[in-house]
Amino acid sequence: MSGSTSRILIVEDHPVFRLGMSEMINQEEDLNVCGWAESVLEAWNEISRLDPDLVIADITLKHSDGLELVRELTRQKKRIPALVLSMHPESLYAERAVMAGARGYIMKQEAPVSVVTAIRTVLSGKIYLSDEIKEKLLLGISSSSNHHLSPVERLAPRELEVFTLLGRGMSTREIAAALNLSMKTIGTYRERIKEKLHLRHNNELLKHAMSLNDA
Amino acid sequence: MEAWRNLRIGHKLLMGYLTLFIVSTTAGNFFIYLSVGNTIEKNIESELKNSTTTLFNMVSTSVSVAIKNHLRAVAEKNREILRHFYDAYTQGELTEKEAKERASAVLRSQTIGTSGYLYCLNSKGVVTVHPKKGMLGTDVSGFEFVRDQIRGKEGYIEYSWKNPTETDSRPKALYMSYFKPWDWIVSVSSYRNEFRDLIKIEDFRQGVLSLKFGKSGYSYVTDGRGNTVLHPKMEGINIFHREETPSEFFKIMLEKKEGKMIYSWKNPGEPDFRKKMVFYSYMPELDWIVASSSYMDEFYAPLKTMRMIFIITTAIVIILAIPVTLKISASITTRLGELMAHLESSGTSRDFTPRIISSARDEIGKLFFYFNVFMERLERYSASLNQEIAERKDMEKALRGSEERYREAQEMGDTIRRKIGQDLHDDLCPHLIGIQGFCTVLRNNIKTSSPGDAALAERIGALIHEATDKARALSKGLCPTHLVAHGLESALGELCRTVGAFSGKECLLVQNTPLVLDENREMHIYYMIQEAVYNAVKHGNAETIIITLDREADTPVIFVDDDGSGMPDSPDDHGVGLKIMVHRMARANCSVSWETNDPRGTRVRIALLKEG
């Protein structure tokens, strides 16, 4: 950071959107788009080169997942805050982005109006989410009986075992064979896991399992 | 019964014929045998009986003739004596009374046989001469034979007579000769059994012994004490005294006097006893038994011959019947075998061209003819069937090709649609948003220097924002990104929101059960529901659309209900969307049905069938 100008790195693979956003941000005196990247790999290069104050990242990038970048940024000591800017509805992705360590989530449609506000909020150390998402997240925490536990910790040992094996890329048949259980039982475990982790879809379950396994 | 059914036709025919033949021949022969046996027996009995009667009569006649001649000679001699005394009277040598007394004395002095005597009657039936004086002058015309004497005066009479002291009447014979001058009927009377000595056996020996019955049957005569009077083999012996021959039968004969009997007999010089049948008759006046006998094996010999003929005939017929039957059965079974071989060959090779050539016009020939007709028809049908199958295969191939092309086209359509949708979402939308960002910058830049232009720039920005929303909505329609990322339920929720937002209609998702499907199936189901919802909005003018995820028993079902104008009645009126929906039905392995809702609107029911 130089003076009172915050340096912002935009990780976005759409050039027109990127330019539009850059123009909007650069119009603010205290904000400056110091660079841009189109992929996670490029982003890391630019981050290490430019050392930005804030990273604005899209989820869908060329050959890569923006949330991965966010997750890694969170792990680093510098803890460069990340604001996720995506075409995907926040109702589905905002929570996940926050879980990955993002400090804010904003849908691209809303960007022309609220991107600057979002940037300022995040830079000030706060989290930027729409009121609707905030409420949903709070309700989710309070409605959970064992809210002190992470979703994965809520799983029973057997369920966790199934979940872990799913994360290793094993099919239902392979898990059934490995645990000496029927495929139907494994199916039941899968449904319970989905329910406990608020996962709506089998693909989501797989993705989640694999990501946790990677972690 | 099962074994009989499985027997070959040839064997059946052979067994059938032989059984029939043997049974019928045996039955026929049996009855013929019985009948002939009966006839033979009757004939031999009749012959024996007649011969015995003849024999009886012959002996009887011979006896009668002998007695008659003897009595006649006595009678005529005594008439001569009467003539002599009459002549002495007429010549005056004696008075008539003296002449009669002296003549009477001569007559009375004679005995005939043992107890016979002479007597005279006059033509009124009064006794004029009699050994018993008390009888003289007695009128005996009350007796039948006396009346015969009065009527005949001359000749021979046989009659039965019972003396007052006797219990049974005995046969008597008399010969009378009439001496007219004195009106005396000279009667010589005697019991006939007292004249045995008068009988000359030689008179009828030849007649008796010449009688033959069968090969060695014969007639014989014995007396009441067992002595053989006439016998071809053993004359002059006594049956009772001969130890080597049984005599029981003779006692029975003596006892019964007359009838038929079967007994065993062995003549001297014969090796074995043989059964013989005898008809016998008793001659009381001689105390003789006349009999005609025949050996049973001889008179039943024709039966034996017949039996042999039957056996030989049966054997010959059986020997002939076997090859003939086999030949006949072979003429059937060989040709049937030919037919079976053709049928089997045609059955396995499915070649219906073989025909059986036969000029025979019998049943088998007709069978061959029908077989040929049948095969011809089969060949025609087969050719026609093969052609139809080939055509059908071609059609199926063409249909599969067409379906494949349609599927490919549809999948390509889906892919392109998804690509366009994705591009709209990932490229155009950010593009527009970027431009909107520039507008915002422009507006801010000219806000102070040119407020009018700034307002215009803001207006442009707002329009671009609208364009972004439309592009986004379009992309959702073209590519259900929610479906790919979040599954069917989420995508349906998004569909409801989008439809609600852009059509102003109320679209609700009611989720009574979770639905987990594979992605490909989800895609088709989603598009089917989307089509139903779009139809309700566009064509049905519905105000409310409700998508319900439910379960009927084990089957997950999805209902799309609306309160619109309902489905068109004619299938021709169904749009392309509905036709595609039906096509997707197969791809998604589900069934789709439409029905009219009460009071209005349509219910589309999509039932997800079990996989596999």
Interface residues (C-beta under 8 A of the other chain):
Chain A: E12 H14 P15 V16 F17 R18 L19 G20 M21 E23 M24 Q27 T60 M87 H88 P89 L92 K108 Q109 A111 P112 E191 R200 H201 N202 N203 E204
Chain B: H425 D426 D427 C429 P430 H431 I433 G434 I435 Q436 G437 F438 C439 T440 V441 N444 N445 G461 H465 T468 D469 R472 T481 H482 V484 A485 H486 G487 E489 S490 E494 P514 V516 E519
